[in-house]
Amino acid sequence: MTEATAKKGRPRSEKSRKAILNATNKLLLQTSVQELSIESIAKKAKVGKTTIYRWWPNKTAVVMDALANQPGMQTPLPTANSHTDAVLMQMEKLIRLVDSNNGKTIAQLFSEAQASETSLKIFKDNLLEPLMDAILYSIEEGQKIGEFRKDITPALAVDILCGPIFFRLMAHPEDLTESFRKEYPDEAIKIISPRYAS
């Protein structure tokens, strides 16, 4: 293969990849993750199934990538004045994410991933951990300067802050209200405040 041929091939491949991601996002507006199939994605994107499997091992991975590539998903948060403000902004962003069409998709992905170790790992590595890592980092940095309690592990602090958000998503999505988004982060962060320590 000549260099010129290789360069011609790349744009076509990237165009197909984007078509697959766009098709997946459009289909998710009309169908659940459980009903979605590689065949329907391929048909919508006008590509062969082998083209999809060239980039992704299964449907879960395609959906994860499609979510990550949606407009606004990668938009950085404003610079925070403190680690407390950073955590609050990250929690509010998380609540906005799960209180949307994407939230329903995330809940369906989590449910489906329970049946497959591969899918569960993809879910954790590509969606859950990136969401949690930003909060974990802010807590770790805040603990260094006494902004947060040092008698609690950062991982447990993340569980305390984010657990109720995911519980509502999975069990009571109707309770992910605007008032919850406004009130919960401020109340939850008090638990990891030094003043809350025994």
VEXKOLNU-725011 format. One line per field, with one value per residue: residue in one letter; x, y, z of N, C-alpha, C, CB in turn. Coordinates in Angstrom, 2 decimals, padded with zeros to 5 digits. Each point is the difference from the previous one (the first is absolute). Glycine has a CB too. Layout:
N
r = [a,...]
n.xx = [X,...]
n.yy = [Y,...]
n.zz = [Z,...]
ca.xx = [X,...]
ca.yy = [Y,...]
ca.zz = [Z,...]
c.xx = [X,...]
c.yy = [Y,...]
c.zz = [Z,...]
cb.xx = [X,...]
cb.yy = [Y,...]
cb.zz = [Z,...]
end
This chain:
198
r = [m,t,e,a,t,a,k,k,g,r,p,r,s,e,k,s,r,k,a,i,l,n,a,t,n,k,l,l,l,q,t,s,v,q,e,l,s,i,e,s,i,a,k,k,a,k,v,g,k,t,t,i,y,r,w,w,p,n,k,t,a,v,v,m,d,a,l,a,n,q,p,g,m,q,t,p,l,p,t,a,n,s,h,t,d,a,v,l,m,q,m,e,k,l,i,r,l,v,d,s,n,n,g,k,t,i,a,q,l,f,s,e,a,q,a,s,e,t,s,l,k,i,f,k,d,n,l,l,e,p,l,m,d,a,i,l,y,s,i,e,e,g,q,k,i,g,e,f,r,k,d,i,t,p,a,l,a,v,d,i,l,c,g,p,i,f,f,r,l,m,a,h,p,e,d,l,t,e,s,f,r,k,e,y,p,d,e,a,i,k,i,i,s,p,r,y,a,s]
n.xx = [000.85,001.59,000.53,-002.52,-001.37,000.35,-001.49,-002.54,-000.33,-000.32,-002.62,-001.25,000.54,-001.32,-002.68,-000.50,000.36,-002.31,-002.04,000.25,-000.68,-002.59,-001.28,000.24,-001.59,-002.44,-000.46,-000.20,-002.73,-001.35,001.08,000.25,003.02,-002.15,-000.27,003.24,000.36,003.01,-002.67,-000.55,003.02,-000.04,-002.63,001.02,002.71,-001.42,001.90,-000.22,-001.15,002.96,-000.46,-000.62,002.53,002.05,-000.68,-001.02,001.29,-003.06,-001.93,001.99,001.77,-002.43,-000.90,002.85,000.22,-002.88,000.65,002.64,-001.50,-002.44,001.07,001.54,002.09,002.35,-001.69,003.07,-002.17,000.38,003.02,-001.61,000.59,000.87,000.88,-002.92,-000.20,000.86,-002.42,-002.13,000.77,-000.17,-002.99,-001.07,001.16,-001.55,-002.78,000.33,000.53,-002.62,-002.00,000.28,-001.68,002.55,-001.99,-001.01,002.97,000.86,-002.32,000.80,003.05,-000.75,-001.79,002.15,002.36,-001.69,000.87,003.36,002.31,-000.24,-002.11,001.58,002.56,-001.70,-001.23,002.77,001.33,-002.22,-001.42,001.37,002.69,-000.88,-001.96,002.32,002.42,-001.43,-000.54,002.93,001.30,-001.73,000.75,003.09,-000.08,-001.74,002.10,002.31,-001.63,-001.51,-002.18,-000.68,-000.08,003.28,-002.62,-000.44,002.14,-000.01,-001.83,-001.89,-000.31,-001.22,-002.13,-001.07,-000.56,-001.51,-001.92,-002.21,000.79,-000.56,-002.69,-001.35,001.00,-001.52,-002.74,-001.08,000.77,-002.24,002.67,001.55,-001.84,001.66,000.14,002.34,001.76,-000.23,000.67,002.28,002.46,-000.77,-000.40,002.68,001.96,-001.14,001.51,002.84,-000.44,002.90,-003.11,-000.15,002.64,-001.76]
n.yy = [-001.20,002.15,001.32,000.09,-002.47,001.28,002.62,-001.62,-001.52,002.60,001.05,-002.95,-000.36,002.68,-000.61,-002.64,001.48,002.03,-002.28,-001.38,002.60,000.70,-002.85,000.19,002.68,-001.06,-002.55,001.74,001.52,-003.06,-001.79,-000.22,000.17,-002.26,000.96,000.38,-002.41,000.82,000.22,002.97,000.96,-001.05,001.55,002.80,-000.14,-000.90,-002.62,-002.92,-000.53,000.63,003.12,-000.92,-001.81,002.56,001.01,-002.47,-002.81,000.92,001.90,001.00,001.39,001.49,001.37,001.11,001.57,001.31,001.37,001.23,001.56,001.71,002.80,000.04,-002.51,002.21,002.61,000.04,000.17,003.08,-000.58,-001.58,002.90,-003.16,-002.75,001.32,000.75,-002.94,-001.34,002.01,-000.64,-003.15,000.09,001.71,-002.10,-002.38,001.40,000.57,-003.11,-001.00,002.35,-001.56,-001.93,-000.64,-001.14,-002.17,-000.82,-000.48,-002.05,-001.75,-000.29,-001.23,-002.24,-001.10,-000.20,-002.41,-001.76,000.75,-000.59,001.76,001.91,000.45,001.10,002.08,001.19,000.63,001.38,002.16,001.26,-000.26,001.34,002.68,000.51,-000.43,001.72,002.70,-001.00,-001.12,002.80,001.50,-002.06,000.27,003.11,000.02,-001.81,002.17,002.15,-001.98,-000.34,-002.73,-000.81,-000.34,-002.09,-000.78,-002.08,002.76,-002.59,001.18,002.79,-001.51,-001.46,002.74,001.23,-002.36,-001.62,002.03,-000.05,-003.06,000.04,001.81,-001.86,-002.47,001.20,002.57,000.42,001.59,000.97,001.48,002.86,002.06,-000.97,-002.12,002.29,001.76,-002.17,-001.94,001.90,001.20,-002.84,-001.32,002.17,-000.48,-002.87,001.53,002.53,-000.74,000.17,-003.31,-000.58,-001.65]
n.zz = [000.00,-002.16,002.72,-001.94,001.44,002.88,-000.84,-001.20,002.83,001.80,-001.32,-000.05,003.13,000.83,-001.68,001.68,002.74,-000.57,-000.90,002.89,001.58,-001.66,000.45,003.15,000.17,-001.74,001.80,002.71,-001.25,-000.02,002.61,003.06,-000.46,-000.69,-003.03,-000.65,-002.21,-000.31,-001.81,000.83,-000.47,-002.93,-000.77,000.95,-001.65,-002.98,001.83,-000.97,002.89,-001.11,000.81,002.99,000.23,-000.92,003.04,001.82,001.21,-000.69,-001.10,002.25,-002.15,-001.44,002.65,000.79,-002.64,000.20,002.74,-001.07,-002.45,001.85,-001.38,003.00,000.40,000.15,001.70,001.65,002.29,-000.69,000.66,002.56,001.24,000.77,-001.01,000.52,-003.02,-000.90,001.44,-001.19,-002.96,000.42,001.11,-002.41,-002.11,001.39,-000.24,-003.11,-000.49,001.29,-001.28,-003.39,-001.52,001.88,002.26,-001.97,-000.76,003.01,000.50,-002.52,000.83,002.76,-001.23,-001.97,002.17,001.57,-002.67,000.14,002.48,-002.64,001.24,002.73,-001.51,-001.66,002.66,001.29,-002.41,-000.73,002.72,002.64,-000.40,-001.44,002.46,002.09,-001.32,000.81,002.97,000.42,-000.51,002.12,002.33,-000.44,000.27,002.67,001.56,-000.57,001.78,002.57,-002.74,001.70,003.02,-000.06,000.95,-003.49,-001.61,-001.81,000.04,002.26,-001.54,-002.51,001.81,001.12,-002.85,-001.41,002.15,-000.68,-003.14,-000.19,001.84,-002.16,-002.38,001.16,001.16,-001.48,-003.67,001.80,001.84,-002.77,001.57,-001.37,003.03,-000.67,-001.26,002.63,002.22,-000.93,-000.03,002.77,001.34,-001.01,001.19,003.11,-000.46,-000.44,002.47,001.42,000.97,-000.34,002.07,002.21]
ca.xx = [-000.85,000.79,-000.33,-001.17,-001.18,-000.27,-000.59,-001.37,-000.84,-000.30,-001.22,-001.18,-000.18,-000.48,-001.36,-000.85,-000.04,-000.90,-001.36,-000.44,-000.29,-001.20,-001.14,-000.29,-000.67,-001.35,-000.82,-000.26,-001.14,-001.23,-000.02,000.80,001.27,-000.31,-000.57,000.98,000.84,001.07,-000.61,-000.75,000.98,000.65,-000.97,-000.20,001.24,000.31,001.29,-000.11,000.25,001.45,000.58,-000.22,000.86,001.39,000.33,-000.61,-000.19,-001.42,-000.95,000.25,001.11,-000.48,-000.88,000.86,000.72,-001.00,-000.31,001.16,000.21,-001.11,000.37,-000.16,000.45,001.40,000.17,000.60,-000.67,000.75,001.03,-000.58,000.77,000.45,-000.31,-001.42,-000.76,000.23,-000.83,-001.40,-000.27,000.05,-001.21,-001.11,000.12,-000.41,-001.47,-000.57,000.23,-000.92,-001.37,-000.13,-000.14,001.20,-000.15,-000.74,000.93,000.99,-000.66,-000.19,001.33,000.42,-000.81,000.42,001.40,000.08,-000.01,001.24,001.18,000.64,-000.81,000.10,001.32,-000.09,-000.85,000.78,001.20,-000.26,-001.03,-000.09,001.24,000.29,-000.89,000.37,001.40,000.11,-000.43,001.02,001.19,-000.28,-000.04,001.38,000.72,-000.59,000.45,001.39,000.06,-000.97,-001.31,-000.89,000.40,001.08,-000.27,-000.84,000.74,-000.60,-000.92,-001.24,-000.63,-000.67,-001.20,-000.98,-000.53,-000.62,-000.89,-001.42,-000.33,-000.20,-001.15,-001.21,-000.03,-000.38,-001.23,-001.03,000.47,-000.90,000.44,001.15,-000.67,000.80,000.27,001.03,001.27,000.43,000.15,000.76,001.45,000.35,-000.25,000.86,001.40,000.21,000.42,001.46,000.60,000.69,-000.90,-000.87,000.80,-000.27]
ca.yy = [001.20,001.21,001.01,000.76,-000.84,-000.04,001.27,000.05,-000.92,000.46,000.80,-000.83,-000.77,000.91,000.37,-001.13,-000.05,001.06,-000.37,-001.03,000.67,000.83,-000.90,-000.56,001.03,000.22,-001.17,000.00,000.89,-000.71,-001.37,-000.24,-000.68,-001.42,-000.25,000.42,-001.11,000.36,-000.01,001.24,001.09,-000.12,000.41,001.45,000.68,-000.43,-000.69,-001.41,-000.33,-000.17,001.34,000.34,-000.84,000.41,000.96,-000.30,-001.44,-000.36,001.11,000.88,000.89,000.97,000.96,000.83,000.96,000.93,000.96,000.86,000.91,000.93,001.40,000.45,-000.98,000.25,001.41,000.12,000.85,001.23,-000.14,000.15,000.79,-000.88,-001.41,-000.16,000.47,-000.95,-001.17,000.39,000.12,-001.34,-000.70,000.59,-000.49,-001.40,-000.05,000.42,-001.08,-001.12,000.50,000.33,-001.22,-000.79,-000.70,-001.24,-000.88,-000.47,-001.00,-001.21,-000.57,-000.62,-001.20,-001.01,-000.38,-000.99,-001.34,-000.24,000.58,000.90,001.22,000.69,000.66,001.14,001.00,000.61,000.67,001.08,000.95,000.20,000.50,001.39,000.91,000.02,000.39,001.45,000.28,-000.60,000.85,001.23,-000.36,-000.28,001.28,000.75,-000.59,000.39,001.34,000.06,000.47,-001.13,-000.91,-000.92,-001.28,-000.78,-000.24,000.70,-000.87,-000.08,001.31,000.02,-000.85,000.72,001.13,-000.37,-001.15,000.36,000.44,-001.19,-000.71,000.62,-000.32,-001.39,-000.39,001.05,001.07,001.16,000.86,000.81,001.26,001.22,000.33,-000.93,000.47,001.22,-000.17,-001.15,000.15,000.81,-000.77,-001.18,000.33,000.26,-001.25,-000.14,001.21,-000.24,000.26,-001.17,-001.08,-000.24]
ca.zz = [000.00,-000.07,001.01,-000.47,000.21,001.44,000.41,-000.50,000.76,001.36,000.10,-000.19,001.23,001.04,-000.37,000.38,001.47,000.44,-000.42,000.95,001.28,-000.20,-000.15,001.32,000.80,-000.54,000.33,001.44,000.25,-000.37,000.51,001.19,-000.21,-000.14,-001.33,-001.00,-000.47,-000.94,-001.33,-000.22,-000.10,-001.31,-001.02,000.12,-000.39,-001.38,-000.01,000.32,001.41,000.19,000.20,001.41,000.84,-000.19,001.04,001.29,000.22,000.16,-000.04,001.15,-000.34,-000.99,000.68,000.86,-000.84,-000.55,001.08,000.25,-001.12,-000.16,000.25,001.38,000.98,000.33,000.36,001.33,000.97,000.32,001.04,001.34,000.94,001.07,-000.27,000.34,-001.16,-001.09,000.26,-000.18,-001.43,-000.59,000.40,-000.75,-001.37,000.03,000.14,-001.29,-000.96,000.23,-000.15,-001.42,-000.80,000.21,001.28,-000.28,-000.70,000.97,000.85,-000.81,-000.21,001.25,000.17,-000.97,000.24,001.08,-000.56,-000.75,000.65,-000.97,-000.08,001.28,000.03,-000.92,000.67,001.08,-000.50,-000.95,000.43,001.45,000.60,-000.38,000.73,001.40,000.18,000.19,001.37,000.86,-000.02,000.76,001.42,000.43,000.10,001.10,001.26,000.25,000.60,001.10,-000.45,000.25,001.07,-000.32,000.66,-000.90,-001.24,-001.13,-000.73,000.77,-000.12,-001.30,000.14,000.82,-000.77,-001.28,000.13,-000.09,-001.36,-000.81,000.53,-000.58,-001.43,-000.22,000.70,000.01,-000.90,000.06,001.11,-000.43,-000.31,000.05,001.40,000.46,-000.55,000.69,001.45,000.46,000.11,001.17,001.22,000.02,000.20,001.43,000.65,-000.09,000.56,001.27,001.11,000.19,000.56,001.42]
c.xx = [000.89,-000.43,-001.25,-001.28,-000.40,-000.67,-001.43,-000.93,-000.43,-001.27,-001.26,-000.30,-000.56,-001.43,-000.97,-000.15,-000.97,-001.45,-000.58,-000.40,-001.26,-001.24,-000.41,-000.75,-001.42,-000.92,-000.37,-001.13,-001.33,-000.12,000.89,001.31,-000.26,-000.51,000.96,000.86,001.09,-000.57,-000.74,000.93,000.65,-000.92,-000.19,001.21,000.42,001.42,-000.24,000.29,001.49,000.70,-000.15,000.94,001.48,000.45,-000.48,-000.24,-001.46,-000.85,000.24,001.09,-000.42,-000.83,000.82,000.69,-000.96,-000.39,001.13,000.20,-001.17,000.48,-000.24,000.51,001.43,000.26,000.58,-000.80,000.81,001.03,-000.61,000.91,000.56,-000.34,-001.46,-000.87,000.13,-000.88,-001.48,-000.36,-000.02,-001.25,-001.22,000.01,-000.46,-001.53,-000.67,000.12,-001.02,-001.46,-000.21,-000.25,001.19,-000.08,-000.72,000.91,001.04,-000.59,-000.19,001.32,000.47,-000.74,000.45,001.40,000.14,000.11,001.30,001.17,000.70,-000.74,000.10,001.32,000.02,-000.79,000.80,001.14,-000.31,-001.06,000.07,001.27,000.38,-000.87,000.46,001.41,000.17,-000.38,001.03,001.23,-000.22,-000.04,001.40,000.78,-000.53,000.42,001.41,000.10,-001.06,-001.37,-001.07,000.57,001.12,-000.22,-000.92,000.77,-000.69,-001.02,-001.34,-000.76,-000.76,-001.28,-001.11,-000.68,-000.84,-000.98,-001.47,-000.44,-000.30,-001.17,-001.29,-000.11,-000.57,-001.37,-001.12,000.41,-000.89,000.40,001.26,-000.52,000.98,000.34,001.06,001.38,000.53,000.34,000.97,001.51,000.44,-000.18,000.98,001.45,000.31,000.54,001.51,000.73,000.71,-000.90,-000.89,000.74,-000.28,001.23]
c.yy = [001.25,000.98,000.77,-000.79,-000.04,001.28,000.12,-000.86,000.52,000.84,-000.84,-000.80,000.87,000.44,-001.10,-000.07,001.05,-000.33,-001.04,000.64,000.85,-000.88,-000.58,001.01,000.27,-001.15,-000.02,000.96,-000.72,-001.38,-000.15,-000.68,-001.49,-000.34,000.36,-001.20,000.53,000.07,001.31,001.21,000.00,000.48,001.51,000.77,-000.32,-000.57,-001.48,-000.24,-000.15,001.34,000.43,-000.78,000.31,000.93,-000.39,-001.49,-000.42,001.27,000.99,001.02,001.06,001.08,000.93,001.09,001.03,001.05,000.99,001.04,000.94,001.43,000.37,-000.97,000.27,001.46,000.13,000.93,001.28,-000.26,000.30,000.81,-000.84,-001.43,-000.30,000.41,-000.98,-001.23,000.32,000.09,-001.37,-000.80,000.52,-000.47,-001.45,-000.13,000.42,-001.12,-001.12,000.42,000.48,-001.31,-000.91,-000.80,-001.32,-001.01,-000.58,-001.08,-001.31,-000.71,-000.76,-001.31,-001.12,-000.50,-001.05,-001.43,-000.35,000.68,000.98,001.33,000.81,000.73,001.22,001.14,000.73,000.85,001.25,001.01,000.28,000.61,001.41,001.02,000.17,000.53,001.49,000.38,-000.54,000.88,001.25,-000.29,-000.24,001.30,000.84,-000.54,000.44,001.34,000.19,000.50,-001.08,-000.87,-000.94,-001.38,-000.88,-000.18,000.73,-000.84,-000.11,001.32,000.12,-000.83,000.72,001.10,-000.45,-001.15,000.35,000.46,-001.21,-000.84,000.57,-000.33,-001.39,-000.33,001.03,001.16,001.24,000.97,000.79,001.34,001.17,000.37,-000.93,000.45,001.20,-000.25,-001.11,000.21,000.78,-000.78,-001.16,000.35,000.35,-001.24,-000.17,001.26,-000.32,000.21,-001.18,-001.14,-000.15,000.32]
c.zz = [000.00,001.07,-000.40,000.21,001.46,000.45,-000.49,000.84,001.35,000.09,-000.16,001.27,001.10,-000.29,000.39,001.51,000.55,-000.36,000.97,001.32,-000.12,-000.11,001.35,000.85,-000.49,000.36,001.48,000.38,-000.21,000.64,001.22,-000.37,-000.24,-001.40,-001.13,-000.41,-000.92,-001.42,-000.29,-000.12,-001.37,-001.11,000.00,-000.50,-001.43,-000.10,000.29,001.48,000.27,000.22,001.45,000.90,-000.20,001.13,001.39,000.17,000.12,000.03,001.14,-000.32,-001.01,000.68,000.90,-000.81,-000.58,001.04,000.19,-001.09,-000.27,000.27,001.47,001.04,000.46,000.39,001.40,000.90,000.20,001.08,001.36,000.90,001.15,-000.39,000.33,-001.18,-001.17,000.17,-000.22,-001.47,-000.68,000.35,-000.75,-001.45,-000.09,000.08,-001.30,-001.03,000.18,-000.10,-001.43,-000.75,000.18,001.30,-000.18,-000.69,000.95,000.90,-000.76,-000.27,001.24,000.22,-000.93,000.27,001.09,-000.53,-000.73,000.69,-000.93,-000.06,001.29,000.11,-000.91,000.64,001.08,-000.53,-000.81,000.43,001.49,000.58,-000.46,000.73,001.44,000.23,000.26,001.43,000.98,000.09,000.84,001.51,000.54,000.19,001.15,001.36,000.36,000.72,001.09,-000.39,000.23,001.13,-000.47,000.62,-000.83,-001.30,-001.16,-000.76,000.73,-000.08,-001.32,000.05,000.76,-000.81,-001.20,000.09,-000.10,-001.39,-000.87,000.51,-000.58,-001.48,-000.24,000.58,-000.08,-000.92,000.01,001.11,-000.32,-000.50,000.04,001.43,000.58,-000.50,000.74,001.47,000.40,000.10,001.23,001.30,000.11,000.35,001.46,000.71,-000.06,000.45,001.31,001.20,000.31,000.67,001.50,000.84]
cb.xx = [-001.85,000.33,002.43,001.44,000.65,001.96,002.26,000.89,001.15,002.43,001.28,000.50,001.87,002.36,000.88,000.72,002.38,001.86,000.58,001.50,002.44,001.40,000.75,002.05,002.23,000.97,001.11,002.41,001.41,000.05,-000.45,-002.08,001.20,-000.52,-002.26,000.03,-001.95,001.73,-000.22,-001.93,000.44,001.35,-001.15,-001.51,000.71,-001.58,001.23,000.66,-002.22,-000.09,-000.52,-002.40,-001.73,-000.28,-000.09,-001.07,002.19,000.63,-001.68,-000.69,001.60,-000.01,-001.88,000.36,001.69,-000.86,-001.41,001.05,001.45,-001.64,-000.56,-001.92,-001.54,000.63,-001.92,002.23,-001.01,-002.00,001.81,-001.18,-001.42,-000.32,002.39,000.51,000.34,002.36,001.70,000.10,001.08,002.50,001.00,000.04,001.92,002.18,000.20,000.60,002.43,001.73,-000.07,001.54,-001.37,001.30,-000.03,-002.16,-000.35,001.10,-001.18,-002.00,000.55,000.50,-001.93,-001.49,000.67,-001.31,-002.45,-001.29,000.28,000.78,-001.56,-001.48,001.09,000.14,-002.05,-000.58,001.12,000.64,-001.44,-001.55,000.74,000.68,-001.91,-001.52,000.64,-000.51,-002.42,-000.85,000.58,-001.30,-002.27,-000.07,000.42,-001.92,-001.48,000.67,000.89,001.90,001.11,-000.77,-002.33,001.54,000.30,-002.15,000.79,002.11,001.95,001.05,001.81,002.22,001.46,001.36,001.98,002.04,001.73,000.13,001.45,002.44,001.26,000.14,001.97,002.40,001.44,-000.66,000.97,-001.83,-001.03,001.35,-002.13,-001.08,-002.36,-001.68,-000.68,-001.43,-002.30,-001.78,000.09,-000.66,-002.42,-001.49,000.09,-001.86,-002.20,-000.32,-001.78,002.11,000.04,-001.30,001.80,-001.66]
cb.yy = [-001.24,-000.34,000.19,001.14,-001.38,-001.50,001.05,000.41,-001.80,-000.04,001.94,-000.16,-001.50,000.78,001.40,-001.25,-000.82,001.67,000.48,-001.68,000.02,001.74,-000.55,-001.44,001.03,001.33,-001.26,-000.60,001.95,001.25,-000.83,-000.18,001.69,-000.07,000.43,002.35,-001.60,-001.10,-002.49,-000.98,-000.13,-001.94,-002.22,-000.38,-000.06,001.75,002.11,-000.58,-001.14,-002.07,000.61,000.51,-001.77,-000.23,001.72,002.26,000.01,-002.10,-001.53,-001.85,-001.86,-001.79,-001.67,-001.97,-001.76,-001.81,-001.74,-001.88,-001.73,-001.81,000.57,001.24,-001.67,-001.83,000.63,-000.43,-002.01,001.40,000.65,-002.19,001.96,001.81,-000.62,000.41,002.37,000.81,-000.84,001.25,002.27,000.06,-000.39,002.00,001.58,-000.59,000.48,002.40,000.57,-001.05,000.67,002.04,001.25,001.70,002.19,001.30,001.33,002.26,001.84,001.07,001.86,002.26,001.44,001.07,002.28,001.55,000.20,-000.18,-002.08,-001.99,-001.14,-001.72,-002.21,-001.56,-001.39,-001.93,-002.20,-001.60,-000.80,-001.93,-002.34,-000.86,-000.69,-001.92,-001.88,000.38,-000.09,-002.27,-000.86,000.91,-001.00,-002.20,-000.06,000.51,-001.96,-001.27,000.88,000.37,001.47,000.03,000.12,001.95,001.11,000.88,-002.25,001.29,-001.28,-001.68,000.99,000.29,-002.04,-000.51,001.33,000.81,-001.02,000.63,002.06,000.00,-000.49,001.86,001.49,-000.58,-001.28,-000.65,-001.77,-001.44,-001.63,-002.07,-000.92,000.79,000.84,-001.88,-000.87,001.30,000.82,-001.35,-000.10,002.05,000.64,-001.04,000.81,001.69,-001.02,-001.61,001.40,000.69,002.39,000.66,000.41,-001.78]
cb.zz = [001.24,-002.44,000.61,-001.70,-001.97,000.34,-000.02,-002.29,-001.16,000.43,-000.87,-002.47,-000.66,000.41,-001.89,-002.04,000.03,-000.25,-002.42,-001.09,000.56,-001.16,-002.33,-000.15,000.45,-001.89,-001.85,000.37,-000.70,-002.13,-002.31,001.39,001.44,002.45,000.96,000.95,000.19,001.50,000.16,001.25,002.48,000.85,000.23,001.95,002.37,-000.87,000.77,-002.35,000.12,-001.42,-002.38,-000.50,-000.10,-002.49,-001.75,-000.01,001.12,001.26,-001.06,001.55,000.47,-001.78,-000.08,001.52,-000.55,-001.50,001.12,001.23,-000.97,000.67,-002.40,-000.77,-001.04,-001.57,-001.50,-001.01,001.15,-000.63,-001.64,-000.27,-000.59,001.76,000.47,002.44,000.74,-000.22,001.66,002.15,000.01,000.12,002.26,001.52,-000.40,001.09,002.46,000.52,-000.04,001.46,002.44,000.21,-001.66,-001.28,001.17,-000.18,-002.10,-000.05,001.26,-001.06,-001.60,000.96,000.70,-001.67,-000.72,001.44,-000.21,-002.13,001.35,-001.33,-001.58,001.05,000.49,-001.99,-000.47,001.45,-000.03,-001.71,-001.84,000.10,000.14,-002.22,-001.48,000.34,-001.48,-002.44,-000.69,-000.61,-002.28,-001.96,-000.32,-001.22,-002.46,-001.46,-000.43,-002.03,-002.17,001.44,-001.71,-002.41,000.96,-000.16,002.20,001.06,000.86,-000.20,-000.92,001.54,001.44,-001.16,-000.05,002.07,000.71,-001.07,001.41,002.38,000.27,-000.53,002.12,001.68,-000.37,000.00,001.51,002.37,-001.42,-000.90,001.56,-000.63,000.93,-002.11,000.25,000.00,-002.21,-001.57,000.20,-001.00,-002.46,-001.26,-000.10,-001.70,-002.35,-000.06,-000.61,-001.88,-001.10,-001.09,-000.61,-002.03,-001.74,-000.61]
end
